[in-house]
Amino acid sequence: MNAPLPDPIAAFFEASNGAVPFDPDRCFAVDAVVQDENRTHRGHAAIAAWLREAQRTTAFTAEPLEVVPRDAGMTIRARVAGNFPGSPVELDHVFRLADDRITNLEIG
């Protein structure tokens, strides 16, 4: 991928891949919402618990492939590989940003 990612999105992918410890304040607004696998996670504590559980049960990596800018954010197509059926898959990560933080992330 050639396009640079905004800092909070780059930090999210680094943490989700286990390259750095996850610090929700580095990436997400306090009242941020993450939607993944038909579940909604609101706020730092819920988002941190979601990512810890996903890393514990799935042992995945996400490699950004393509960036599509949107009005208040961007869609990142990523190749997600791990110990789950159908791996690897390409998933869209739809980010909304405000004040240099992720306010909403929808993975699907």
Sequence and secondary structure as in RCSB ss.txt:
>XXXX:A:sequence
MNAPLPDPIAAFFEASNGAVPFDPDRCFAVDAVVQDENRTHRGHAAIAAWLREAQRTTAFTAEPLEVVPRDAGMT
IRARVAGNFPGSPVELDHVFRLADDRITNLEIG
>XXXX:A:secstr
  S   HHHHHHHHHHTTSS   HHHHEEEEEEEEETTEEEEHHHHHHHHHHHHHHHH  EEEEEEEEEETTEEE
EEEEEESSSTT SEEEEEEEEEETTEEEEEEE 
